[in-house]
Amino acid sequence: MSAHSTYDALRHFADSWALLAMLLVFVACVLWPFRRGNRERNDAAAHMIFKDDNDGQ
């Protein structure tokens, strides 16, 4: 197998299956925070920056 055909094979793989895999990982990462039963954890993370706030005193 020559270097040119190896390059073509890897490019074909990257253009098809690797692109599909990256798309699936992206969709999973986007949808992960919105899964059922995660509301409490999301609310806690949203209010974490105010945990030690003493209202300017």
C-alpha positions, 0 to 999 in steps of 0.5 A, spaced: 500 500 500 503 506 497 503 512 501 498 516 497 493 510 497 493 510 505 492 518 505 486 516 500 483 511 505 484 515 511 481 521 508 475 517 506 474 514 513 475 521 516 470 524 511 465 519 512 465 515 519 469 519 523 464 525 521 458 521 523 462 519 530 463 526 531 456 528 530 453 523 534 458 525 540 456 533 539 449 531 539 450 527 546 454 533 549 448 538 547 443 533 550 446 531 556 444 537 560 437 536 558 436 529 560 430 527 565 432 527 573 437 532 572 434 539 574 436 539 581 444 538 579 443 544 574 439 548 579 445 547 584 450 549 578 447 555 576 446 558 583 453 555 585 457 562 584 452 565 589 453 560 595 458 564 599 455 571 597 454 575 603 450 581 600 456 586 600 457 586 607 
